[in-house]
């Protein structure tokens, strides 16, 4: 891990997080379906650093669940992985989109000594949200499109994880973890 820091390949000053949905072809466990929304699949929330390295394994849920509560499940995983490999994430900025804009998510990020950079969701308000102005940097937010969205695009290069063909969730998530591992290994394969 120290070699990654020495070669400036791992930059955890800003972590970008987002969720993606995988469509399921077959039935199986952990596949969501609600009565009004015909979505069979699962949703994943993951984090990457400024250099598009996937930092934490993902939190998965049925595809019909909202992403916002999943962040509160993903943050303990993120800090656990960081502690296991010797990363100090205190003071890091967590950049997320407006889906994650709620008091509970901001509090969960602050409780881990990190700084939230969440685009405020207007929710059909005519006026601004009451209370103190939230921390938000447009430059860091725009960086998301070059990082986490790029990671998801690279993930789509692995045909096995674009559509979920496996009926057992553990097999599908093993392929997804393998794809993220291959994305992280691209630094070592460069000549």
N, C-alpha and C positions, 0 to 999 in steps of 0.2 A: 504494500500500500504506500510505503514511503517513496518508492520509485515513481509512483503516479504524481505525488506532490513535487518531487525533484524535477520532473520533466514538465511541470505545469499542465498536466493532463486532467487534473481534478480540481475544479474551482467551486467550492461549496459556499461562497459568499452569497450567492443567490440560487435558490432551488425553485424550479418550475414544476408545478403539478397540474394534472388535468385528468379527465376520464375519457374512456373510449368504450364503445359497445361492439361486441362481436355477435354476429347473427348465427343462430344455431340451425343446422340442417336437420339434425335428428333430435329426438327427445333425450332426456337424461336428467341427472340431478343438477341442482342450482340453476335451472333455466326458468326465467320468469315469464309469466303470462297473466295479464289482467283481463277482465271481461271486455273492456272497451278498446284496449290498445293491443293489436295483434303483433306483439314483439316477442319472439322466442329468442333468447340469447342471454348473454351476461355482460355486465358492466365492470370495468376495471379502472381503478384510480392508481396512478403511479407518479413518481417524482424523478426528475433528472437535474443535473447541474448545468452550469453555463456551457460546458463542452459536450453536451448531449450524452453524458454517461448516466445510465439508469442507476440511481442511488439505492432505492428501496424496492423490494418486491412489492407486488401490487396487492391491493385489497379487492376481492371480487364479490359481486352480488348479482342477483337476478337482474335482467335488463330493464325491468319495469320499475326499479327503485330509483329514487332521486340520488344524485351524486353528493349533495351537501352533507348528509349524515355519514357518508362513507369516509369523509376526510377525518372525522374524529376517530375512526377506527384505524386509518392509515398512519396518523401521526405517531402513535406508540410504536408501530412497526418501524417507521423511519428512524426514530431515536434509538430503538433497540439495535438495528443494523449498524447505525453510525457508531454506537458505543462499542459494538463487537469488533469493528475494524479500526477503532481508534480515531474516529472523526469527531471533532468538536463543532457542533452545529449552533452553539449559543451565539447570538448576534447575526445569524444568517437571515436573509430575507426569503420568505415563502411567497412566491408570485402565483396567484390563482385568478381565474376569471370570475365573472359576476354570479355564477351559479353558487359559489361557495360563500357569498356575502351574507353572513348572519352573525349575530352576537356570540353564539356558542363556538363557532369556528374561529373567530378572532381571539376569543378567550383561550381556546385550546392551544393556539399558536403562541400567544403571549406567555402562557403557563410553562412553555418549554424554552423560554428565553429567546424566542425567535421573533422576527418582525413580519407581520402580515402585509402583503401588497396585493390587496384584493380590489378589483374594479367594483365600484359601488353599483348595485342593481337598483334602478329607479322604481321598479314595481308599480308602474302607472301613477307615480306621485306627480303632482303639479309643482310642489315645492321640494326643497332639499330635505334630507333626513335631519331630524332634530339632534341636538347634542354636539359634542366636539367634532371637528372635521377629521375624518379618517385619514391615516397615512396612505398615500398612493403616489407612485412614480410612474408616469406614462412611459418613460424610457425602458424601465425594467419590465413593464407589462408587454410592450411591443417585442421584447426579446423572446417572449414565449413562443412566437411563431417561428423563430429560428432554432428553438431548442426542443420543447416537448412535442410540438406538432411535427417536427422533423423526425423525432424518435418514433412517433406513431406511423409516419410514412415509411420509415425503414422497417418497422415491424410488419407492414403490409407486404413487404418483399418476400416474406416467408409464407408461402402458399398455405401451409398447414394451419396457420393461426388466423388467416383472413376470415374463413368460415369455420365454425366449430362443427367438426364431423364426429368427434368423440362423444360418446354418451356418458362417460365417466369424467367428472370435472377435474380430478387430479391428473389425468393424462393430458387433457387440454392445457392445464396450467403448467405442466412440465414442459410442453412445447413452447408455451409463451415465455417461460423462464429461460429456456434454451435460446430463443430468439433475442431476448434482452442480453444474455451473456455474449452472444455473437456480436451484438451492437457494441457492447463495451470492449470487446477484444479488437476492434478495428484499429485502435492506436498501436497495438503491438504488431499488427500485420503489415503496417506501412513500411516501405523500404527507404 
